[in-house]
Amino acid sequence: MTDKQLTGALVEEATKKSGLIWVRGEAPAARALWHVWHDGAAHVVGDGPGEQPLPGLVDGGTAEVTVRSKDKGGRIVAWTAAVSELAPGGEAWEAAVAELKGKRLNAPDGEAMPGRWARECRVVRLEPRTSTTELPDGSLAAVPLPSPGITRRPVPAALPKLLLKKRRGR
């Protein structure tokens, strides 16, 4: 096997086994999306009521996809995808929706879901173009904004004395 075939196999197996992929299209931030792997590409559904948003995924564009490990949560592989929106009712759309329907958890409309997706949502195919096994250094996580609710402060000096006083009084 060539390196290209091995890398393609890594992309496919890692993406198949991962419950979520991190996708960054033309939007500035990556977003975690649930997906299915079908016919050599990841497929996602969204942009409708009650479904995941798909910001920055434009038909004909590209997206950066990062795949995480299902058990440890760490990055396994990153790849560039060609983005294409599937037309509702087409053969490719029907096949992708059949796979997506089986993976959709807590759907409010059950069997009517494909009809709702055809009317109100987008089904997007993310086909791998290039892949990289060299991942960037660092976590790539956004730094949390400062907030008094999460910032740890020193214990007030009088607090230990007050706590000990209450215990002695019992």
Secondary structure, DSSP 8 states (H G I E B T S, - for coil): --HHHHHHHHHHHHHHH-SEEEEESSSSS-EEEE-EEETTEEEEEESSTTS---TT--TT-EEEEEEE-TTT--EEEEEEEEEEEE-TTSHHHHHHHHHHHHH--S-SSGGGHHHHHHHH-EEEEEEEEEEES---SS---------TTT------TTHHHHHHHHHHH-
